[in-house]
């Protein structure tokens, strides 16, 4: 499967990763900032300023998701817009959203379903967008 690494458009990987980062920044700091605090039980607490890990951690994780998607897209020979969208939906819902729910179902997350509902649109939109970029920009 790793033989497809030479078939990947690495510029598309970078662009798709930037899409993840920009959308994540907007989504979590502007669009759902308040509900996100509620889902984590921090609505009445002032949170410390985020450090470098807050930026670098999600960027590296997003890069790994994009590279994995690129490998699978090439290995599965997905090359049409429709198939790219379906791939993005399957991966985002089947892996990312499902894992988000699994992670949230523990005593440290006071509202696991809300947490999952807040995170799901981000993962779905970003993964579908990345899949479109990687599929069309081969």
CNS distance restraints for C-alpha pairs under 8 A (distance, minus, plus):
assign (resid   1 and name CA) (resid  71 and name CA) 7.58 0.50 0.50
assign (resid   1 and name CA) (resid  75 and name CA) 6.17 0.50 0.50
assign (resid   2 and name CA) (resid  71 and name CA) 7.17 0.50 0.50
assign (resid   4 and name CA) (resid   8 and name CA) 6.76 0.50 0.50
assign (resid   4 and name CA) (resid  71 and name CA) 6.39 0.50 0.50
assign (resid   4 and name CA) (resid  74 and name CA) 6.16 0.50 0.50
assign (resid   4 and name CA) (resid  75 and name CA) 6.26 0.50 0.50
assign (resid   5 and name CA) (resid  71 and name CA) 6.59 0.50 0.50
assign (resid   7 and name CA) (resid  74 and name CA) 7.04 0.50 0.50
assign (resid   7 and name CA) (resid 138 and name CA) 7.87 0.50 0.50
assign (resid   8 and name CA) (resid  70 and name CA) 6.51 0.50 0.50
assign (resid   8 and name CA) (resid  71 and name CA) 7.24 0.50 0.50
assign (resid   8 and name CA) (resid  74 and name CA) 7.13 0.50 0.50
assign (resid   8 and name CA) (resid 138 and name CA) 6.77 0.50 0.50
assign (resid   9 and name CA) (resid  13 and name CA) 6.61 0.50 0.50
assign (resid   9 and name CA) (resid 134 and name CA) 7.45 0.50 0.50
assign (resid   9 and name CA) (resid 137 and name CA) 7.08 0.50 0.50
assign (resid   9 and name CA) (resid 138 and name CA) 5.52 0.50 0.50
assign (resid  10 and name CA) (resid  14 and name CA) 6.32 0.50 0.50
assign (resid  11 and name CA) (resid  15 and name CA) 6.24 0.50 0.50
assign (resid  12 and name CA) (resid  16 and name CA) 5.98 0.50 0.50
assign (resid  12 and name CA) (resid 133 and name CA) 6.39 0.50 0.50
assign (resid  12 and name CA) (resid 134 and name CA) 5.81 0.50 0.50
assign (resid  12 and name CA) (resid 137 and name CA) 6.30 0.50 0.50
assign (resid  12 and name CA) (resid 138 and name CA) 7.68 0.50 0.50
assign (resid  13 and name CA) (resid  17 and name CA) 6.10 0.50 0.50
assign (resid  13 and name CA) (resid  63 and name CA) 7.61 0.50 0.50
assign (resid  13 and name CA) (resid  66 and name CA) 6.24 0.50 0.50
assign (resid  13 and name CA) (resid  67 and name CA) 6.55 0.50 0.50
assign (resid  13 and name CA) (resid  70 and name CA) 7.37 0.50 0.50
assign (resid  13 and name CA) (resid 134 and name CA) 6.87 0.50 0.50
assign (resid  14 and name CA) (resid  18 and name CA) 6.22 0.50 0.50
assign (resid  14 and name CA) (resid  63 and name CA) 7.78 0.50 0.50
assign (resid  15 and name CA) (resid  19 and name CA) 6.29 0.50 0.50
assign (resid  15 and name CA) (resid 133 and name CA) 7.97 0.50 0.50
assign (resid  16 and name CA) (resid  20 and name CA) 6.43 0.50 0.50
assign (resid  16 and name CA) (resid  66 and name CA) 6.80 0.50 0.50
assign (resid  16 and name CA) (resid 129 and name CA) 7.38 0.50 0.50
assign (resid  16 and name CA) (resid 130 and name CA) 4.82 0.50 0.50
assign (resid  16 and name CA) (resid 133 and name CA) 6.45 0.50 0.50
assign (resid  16 and name CA) (resid 134 and name CA) 7.45 0.50 0.50
assign (resid  17 and name CA) (resid  21 and name CA) 6.33 0.50 0.50
assign (resid  17 and name CA) (resid  59 and name CA) 7.29 0.50 0.50
assign (resid  17 and name CA) (resid  62 and name CA) 5.99 0.50 0.50
assign (resid  17 and name CA) (resid  63 and name CA) 5.41 0.50 0.50
assign (resid  17 and name CA) (resid  66 and name CA) 6.41 0.50 0.50
assign (resid  17 and name CA) (resid 130 and name CA) 7.52 0.50 0.50
assign (resid  18 and name CA) (resid  22 and name CA) 6.05 0.50 0.50
assign (resid  19 and name CA) (resid  23 and name CA) 5.95 0.50 0.50
assign (resid  19 and name CA) (resid 126 and name CA) 7.04 0.50 0.50
assign (resid  19 and name CA) (resid 129 and name CA) 7.83 0.50 0.50
assign (resid  19 and name CA) (resid 130 and name CA) 7.46 0.50 0.50
assign (resid  20 and name CA) (resid  24 and name CA) 5.82 0.50 0.50
assign (resid  20 and name CA) (resid  59 and name CA) 7.80 0.50 0.50
assign (resid  20 and name CA) (resid  62 and name CA) 6.39 0.50 0.50
assign (resid  20 and name CA) (resid 126 and name CA) 5.57 0.50 0.50
assign (resid  20 and name CA) (resid 130 and name CA) 7.82 0.50 0.50
assign (resid  21 and name CA) (resid  25 and name CA) 6.05 0.50 0.50
assign (resid  21 and name CA) (resid  58 and name CA) 7.56 0.50 0.50
assign (resid  21 and name CA) (resid  59 and name CA) 6.16 0.50 0.50
assign (resid  21 and name CA) (resid  62 and name CA) 7.52 0.50 0.50
assign (resid  22 and name CA) (resid  26 and name CA) 6.29 0.50 0.50
assign (resid  23 and name CA) (resid  27 and name CA) 5.75 0.50 0.50
assign (resid  23 and name CA) (resid 122 and name CA) 7.63 0.50 0.50
assign (resid  23 and name CA) (resid 126 and name CA) 7.37 0.50 0.50
assign (resid  24 and name CA) (resid  28 and name CA) 5.85 0.50 0.50
assign (resid  24 and name CA) (resid 122 and name CA) 7.03 0.50 0.50
assign (resid  25 and name CA) (resid  29 and name CA) 5.83 0.50 0.50
assign (resid  25 and name CA) (resid  30 and name CA) 7.74 0.50 0.50
assign (resid  26 and name CA) (resid  30 and name CA) 5.33 0.50 0.50
assign (resid  26 and name CA) (resid  31 and name CA) 6.48 0.50 0.50
assign (resid  27 and name CA) (resid  31 and name CA) 4.80 0.50 0.50
assign (resid  27 and name CA) (resid  32 and name CA) 6.00 0.50 0.50
assign (resid  27 and name CA) (resid  33 and name CA) 7.66 0.50 0.50
assign (resid  27 and name CA) (resid 122 and name CA) 7.17 0.50 0.50
assign (resid  28 and name CA) (resid  32 and name CA) 5.32 0.50 0.50
assign (resid  28 and name CA) (resid  33 and name CA) 5.29 0.50 0.50
assign (resid  28 and name CA) (resid  36 and name CA) 7.41 0.50 0.50
assign (resid  29 and name CA) (resid  33 and name CA) 4.96 0.50 0.50
assign (resid  32 and name CA) (resid  36 and name CA) 5.76 0.50 0.50
assign (resid  32 and name CA) (resid 118 and name CA) 7.20 0.50 0.50
assign (resid  33 and name CA) (resid  37 and name CA) 6.45 0.50 0.50
assign (resid  34 and name CA) (resid  38 and name CA) 6.45 0.50 0.50
assign (resid  34 and name CA) (resid  43 and name CA) 7.19 0.50 0.50
assign (resid  35 and name CA) (resid  39 and name CA) 6.12 0.50 0.50
assign (resid  35 and name CA) (resid 118 and name CA) 7.55 0.50 0.50
assign (resid  36 and name CA) (resid  40 and name CA) 6.37 0.50 0.50
assign (resid  36 and name CA) (resid 115 and name CA) 6.81 0.50 0.50
assign (resid  36 and name CA) (resid 118 and name CA) 6.84 0.50 0.50
assign (resid  37 and name CA) (resid  41 and name CA) 6.10 0.50 0.50
assign (resid  37 and name CA) (resid  42 and name CA) 4.83 0.50 0.50
assign (resid  37 and name CA) (resid  43 and name CA) 5.02 0.50 0.50
assign (resid  38 and name CA) (resid  42 and name CA) 5.76 0.50 0.50
assign (resid  38 and name CA) (resid  43 and name CA) 4.87 0.50 0.50
assign (resid  38 and name CA) (resid 111 and name CA) 7.96 0.50 0.50
assign (resid  39 and name CA) (resid 109 and name CA) 7.24 0.50 0.50
assign (resid  39 and name CA) (resid 110 and name CA) 6.70 0.50 0.50
assign (resid  39 and name CA) (resid 111 and name CA) 5.07 0.50 0.50
assign (resid  39 and name CA) (resid 112 and name CA) 7.05 0.50 0.50
assign (resid  39 and name CA) (resid 114 and name CA) 5.66 0.50 0.50
assign (resid  39 and name CA) (resid 115 and name CA) 5.04 0.50 0.50
assign (resid  40 and name CA) (resid 109 and name CA) 5.68 0.50 0.50
assign (resid  40 and name CA) (resid 110 and name CA) 6.20 0.50 0.50
assign (resid  40 and name CA) (resid 111 and name CA) 6.72 0.50 0.50
assign (resid  40 and name CA) (resid 115 and name CA) 7.13 0.50 0.50
assign (resid  41 and name CA) (resid 109 and name CA) 7.40 0.50 0.50
assign (resid  41 and name CA) (resid 110 and name CA) 6.05 0.50 0.50
assign (resid  41 and name CA) (resid 111 and name CA) 7.58 0.50 0.50
assign (resid  42 and name CA) (resid  46 and name CA) 7.71 0.50 0.50
assign (resid  42 and name CA) (resid  47 and name CA) 7.77 0.50 0.50
assign (resid  50 and name CA) (resid  54 and name CA) 5.68 0.50 0.50
assign (resid  51 and name CA) (resid  55 and name CA) 7.46 0.50 0.50
assign (resid  52 and name CA) (resid  56 and name CA) 6.05 0.50 0.50
assign (resid  53 and name CA) (resid  57 and name CA) 5.15 0.50 0.50
assign (resid  54 and name CA) (resid  58 and name CA) 6.85 0.50 0.50
assign (resid  55 and name CA) (resid  59 and name CA) 6.35 0.50 0.50
assign (resid  56 and name CA) (resid  60 and name CA) 6.12 0.50 0.50
assign (resid  57 and name CA) (resid  61 and name CA) 6.24 0.50 0.50
assign (resid  58 and name CA) (resid  62 and name CA) 5.88 0.50 0.50
assign (resid  59 and name CA) (resid  63 and name CA) 6.12 0.50 0.50
assign (resid  60 and name CA) (resid  64 and name CA) 6.30 0.50 0.50
assign (resid  61 and name CA) (resid  65 and name CA) 6.36 0.50 0.50
assign (resid  62 and name CA) (resid  66 and name CA) 6.15 0.50 0.50
assign (resid  63 and name CA) (resid  67 and name CA) 6.06 0.50 0.50
assign (resid  64 and name CA) (resid  68 and name CA) 6.00 0.50 0.50
assign (resid  65 and name CA) (resid  69 and name CA) 6.08 0.50 0.50
assign (resid  66 and name CA) (resid  70 and name CA) 6.07 0.50 0.50
assign (resid  66 and name CA) (resid 127 and name CA) 7.82 0.50 0.50
assign (resid  66 and name CA) (resid 130 and name CA) 6.72 0.50 0.50
assign (resid  67 and name CA) (resid  71 and name CA) 6.20 0.50 0.50
assign (resid  68 and name CA) (resid  72 and name CA) 6.25 0.50 0.50
assign (resid  69 and name CA) (resid  73 and name CA) 5.93 0.50 0.50
assign (resid  69 and name CA) (resid 131 and name CA) 6.99 0.50 0.50
assign (resid  70 and name CA) (resid  74 and name CA) 6.21 0.50 0.50
assign (resid  70 and name CA) (resid 131 and name CA) 7.66 0.50 0.50
assign (resid  70 and name CA) (resid 134 and name CA) 6.27 0.50 0.50
assign (resid  71 and name CA) (resid  75 and name CA) 6.02 0.50 0.50
assign (resid  72 and name CA) (resid  76 and name CA) 5.85 0.50 0.50
assign (resid  73 and name CA) (resid  77 and name CA) 5.94 0.50 0.50
assign (resid  73 and name CA) (resid  78 and name CA) 5.23 0.50 0.50
assign (resid  73 and name CA) (resid  79 and name CA) 7.83 0.50 0.50
assign (resid  73 and name CA) (resid  84 and name CA) 7.74 0.50 0.50
assign (resid  73 and name CA) (resid  87 and name CA) 7.87 0.50 0.50
assign (resid  73 and name CA) (resid 131 and name CA) 7.90 0.50 0.50
assign (resid  73 and name CA) (resid 134 and name CA) 7.76 0.50 0.50
assign (resid  73 and name CA) (resid 135 and name CA) 7.12 0.50 0.50
assign (resid  74 and name CA) (resid  78 and name CA) 6.30 0.50 0.50
assign (resid  78 and name CA) (resid  83 and name CA) 6.19 0.50 0.50
assign (resid  78 and name CA) (resid  84 and name CA) 6.42 0.50 0.50
assign (resid  78 and name CA) (resid 135 and name CA) 6.73 0.50 0.50
assign (resid  79 and name CA) (resid  83 and name CA) 7.06 0.50 0.50
assign (resid  79 and name CA) (resid  84 and name CA) 6.97 0.50 0.50
assign (resid  79 and name CA) (resid 135 and name CA) 5.39 0.50 0.50
assign (resid  79 and name CA) (resid 136 and name CA) 6.88 0.50 0.50
assign (resid  80 and name CA) (resid  84 and name CA) 6.08 0.50 0.50
assign (resid  80 and name CA) (resid 135 and name CA) 6.64 0.50 0.50
assign (resid  80 and name CA) (resid 136 and name CA) 7.12 0.50 0.50
assign (resid  81 and name CA) (resid  85 and name CA) 6.20 0.50 0.50
assign (resid  81 and name CA) (resid 132 and name CA) 6.34 0.50 0.50
assign (resid  81 and name CA) (resid 135 and name CA) 6.72 0.50 0.50
assign (resid  81 and name CA) (resid 136 and name CA) 6.72 0.50 0.50
assign (resid  82 and name CA) (resid  86 and name CA) 6.27 0.50 0.50
assign (resid  83 and name CA) (resid  87 and name CA) 6.00 0.50 0.50
assign (resid  84 and name CA) (resid  88 and name CA) 6.18 0.50 0.50
assign (resid  84 and name CA) (resid 128 and name CA) 7.51 0.50 0.50
assign (resid  84 and name CA) (resid 131 and name CA) 5.41 0.50 0.50
assign (resid  84 and name CA) (resid 132 and name CA) 5.48 0.50 0.50
assign (resid  84 and name CA) (resid 135 and name CA) 5.76 0.50 0.50
assign (resid  85 and name CA) (resid  89 and name CA) 6.24 0.50 0.50
assign (resid  85 and name CA) (resid 128 and name CA) 5.61 0.50 0.50
assign (resid  85 and name CA) (resid 129 and name CA) 7.98 0.50 0.50
assign (resid  85 and name CA) (resid 131 and name CA) 6.48 0.50 0.50
assign (resid  85 and name CA) (resid 132 and name CA) 6.24 0.50 0.50
assign (resid  86 and name CA) (resid  90 and name CA) 6.10 0.50 0.50
assign (resid  86 and name CA) (resid 128 and name CA) 7.98 0.50 0.50
assign (resid  87 and name CA) (resid  91 and name CA) 6.11 0.50 0.50
assign (resid  87 and name CA) (resid 128 and name CA) 7.59 0.50 0.50
assign (resid  87 and name CA) (resid 131 and name CA) 7.03 0.50 0.50
assign (resid  88 and name CA) (resid  92 and name CA) 5.89 0.50 0.50
assign (resid  88 and name CA) (resid 124 and name CA) 7.29 0.50 0.50
assign (resid  88 and name CA) (resid 127 and name CA) 5.24 0.50 0.50
assign (resid  88 and name CA) (resid 128 and name CA) 4.15 0.50 0.50
assign (resid  88 and name CA) (resid 129 and name CA) 7.62 0.50 0.50
assign (resid  88 and name CA) (resid 130 and name CA) 7.62 0.50 0.50
assign (resid  88 and name CA) (resid 131 and name CA) 5.39 0.50 0.50
assign (resid  88 and name CA) (resid 132 and name CA) 7.84 0.50 0.50
assign (resid  89 and name CA) (resid  93 and name CA) 5.84 0.50 0.50
assign (resid  89 and name CA) (resid  94 and name CA) 7.80 0.50 0.50
assign (resid  89 and name CA) (resid 124 and name CA) 6.39 0.50 0.50
assign (resid  89 and name CA) (resid 127 and name CA) 7.35 0.50 0.50
assign (resid  89 and name CA) (resid 128 and name CA) 6.10 0.50 0.50
assign (resid  90 and name CA) (resid  94 and name CA) 5.35 0.50 0.50
assign (resid  90 and name CA) (resid  95 and name CA) 7.68 0.50 0.50
assign (resid  91 and name CA) (resid  95 and name CA) 5.37 0.50 0.50
assign (resid  91 and name CA) (resid  96 and name CA) 6.80 0.50 0.50
assign (resid  91 and name CA) (resid 127 and name CA) 7.49 0.50 0.50
assign (resid  92 and name CA) (resid  96 and name CA) 4.86 0.50 0.50
assign (resid  92 and name CA) (resid  97 and name CA) 6.04 0.50 0.50
assign (resid  92 and name CA) (resid 123 and name CA) 5.88 0.50 0.50
assign (resid  92 and name CA) (resid 124 and name CA) 5.06 0.50 0.50
assign (resid  92 and name CA) (resid 127 and name CA) 5.89 0.50 0.50
assign (resid  92 and name CA) (resid 128 and name CA) 7.54 0.50 0.50
assign (resid  93 and name CA) (resid  97 and name CA) 4.91 0.50 0.50
assign (resid  93 and name CA) (resid  98 and name CA) 6.33 0.50 0.50
assign (resid  93 and name CA) (resid 120 and name CA) 7.76 0.50 0.50
assign (resid  93 and name CA) (resid 124 and name CA) 6.68 0.50 0.50
assign (resid  94 and name CA) (resid  98 and name CA) 5.83 0.50 0.50
assign (resid  95 and name CA) (resid  99 and name CA) 5.85 0.50 0.50
assign (resid  96 and name CA) (resid 100 and name CA) 6.06 0.50 0.50
assign (resid  96 and name CA) (resid 120 and name CA) 7.91 0.50 0.50
assign (resid  96 and name CA) (resid 123 and name CA) 6.59 0.50 0.50
assign (resid  97 and name CA) (resid 101 and name CA) 6.34 0.50 0.50
assign (resid  97 and name CA) (resid 116 and name CA) 6.97 0.50 0.50
assign (resid  97 and name CA) (resid 119 and name CA) 7.53 0.50 0.50
assign (resid  97 and name CA) (resid 120 and name CA) 5.43 0.50 0.50
assign (resid  97 and name CA) (resid 123 and name CA) 6.91 0.50 0.50
assign (resid  97 and name CA) (resid 124 and name CA) 7.83 0.50 0.50
assign (resid  98 and name CA) (resid 102 and name CA) 6.29 0.50 0.50
assign (resid  99 and name CA) (resid 103 and name CA) 6.02 0.50 0.50
assign (resid 100 and name CA) (resid 104 and name CA) 6.09 0.50 0.50
assign (resid 100 and name CA) (resid 116 and name CA) 5.98 0.50 0.50
assign (resid 100 and name CA) (resid 119 and name CA) 7.56 0.50 0.50
assign (resid 100 and name CA) (resid 120 and name CA) 7.91 0.50 0.50
assign (resid 101 and name CA) (resid 105 and name CA) 6.19 0.50 0.50
assign (resid 101 and name CA) (resid 112 and name CA) 6.69 0.50 0.50
assign (resid 101 and name CA) (resid 113 and name CA) 7.01 0.50 0.50
assign (resid 101 and name CA) (resid 115 and name CA) 7.83 0.50 0.50
assign (resid 101 and name CA) (resid 116 and name CA) 5.39 0.50 0.50
assign (resid 104 and name CA) (resid 108 and name CA) 7.73 0.50 0.50
assign (resid 104 and name CA) (resid 109 and name CA) 5.61 0.50 0.50
assign (resid 104 and name CA) (resid 111 and name CA) 7.93 0.50 0.50
assign (resid 104 and name CA) (resid 112 and name CA) 4.79 0.50 0.50
assign (resid 104 and name CA) (resid 113 and name CA) 7.69 0.50 0.50
assign (resid 104 and name CA) (resid 115 and name CA) 6.94 0.50 0.50
assign (resid 104 and name CA) (resid 116 and name CA) 7.14 0.50 0.50
assign (resid 105 and name CA) (resid 109 and name CA) 6.74 0.50 0.50
assign (resid 105 and name CA) (resid 112 and name CA) 5.50 0.50 0.50
assign (resid 106 and name CA) (resid 112 and name CA) 7.77 0.50 0.50
assign (resid 109 and name CA) (resid 115 and name CA) 7.86 0.50 0.50
assign (resid 111 and name CA) (resid 115 and name CA) 6.13 0.50 0.50
assign (resid 112 and name CA) (resid 116 and name CA) 6.12 0.50 0.50
assign (resid 113 and name CA) (resid 117 and name CA) 6.08 0.50 0.50
assign (resid 114 and name CA) (resid 118 and name CA) 6.06 0.50 0.50
assign (resid 115 and name CA) (resid 119 and name CA) 6.25 0.50 0.50
assign (resid 116 and name CA) (resid 120 and name CA) 5.78 0.50 0.50
assign (resid 117 and name CA) (resid 121 and name CA) 7.29 0.50 0.50
assign (resid 118 and name CA) (resid 122 and name CA) 7.73 0.50 0.50
assign (resid 119 and name CA) (resid 123 and name CA) 6.47 0.50 0.50
assign (resid 120 and name CA) (resid 124 and name CA) 6.05 0.50 0.50
assign (resid 121 and name CA) (resid 125 and name CA) 5.88 0.50 0.50
assign (resid 122 and name CA) (resid 126 and name CA) 5.95 0.50 0.50
assign (resid 123 and name CA) (resid 127 and name CA) 5.83 0.50 0.50
assign (resid 124 and name CA) (resid 128 and name CA) 6.00 0.50 0.50
assign (resid 125 and name CA) (resid 129 and name CA) 5.99 0.50 0.50
assign (resid 126 and name CA) (resid 130 and name CA) 5.97 0.50 0.50
assign (resid 127 and name CA) (resid 131 and name CA) 5.99 0.50 0.50
assign (resid 128 and name CA) (resid 132 and name CA) 6.14 0.50 0.50
assign (resid 129 and name CA) (resid 133 and name CA) 6.25 0.50 0.50
assign (resid 130 and name CA) (resid 134 and name CA) 6.03 0.50 0.50
assign (resid 131 and name CA) (resid 135 and name CA) 5.85 0.50 0.50
assign (resid 132 and name CA) (resid 136 and name CA) 5.97 0.50 0.50
assign (resid 133 and name CA) (resid 137 and name CA) 5.66 0.50 0.50
assign (resid 134 and name CA) (resid 138 and name CA) 6.26 0.50 0.50
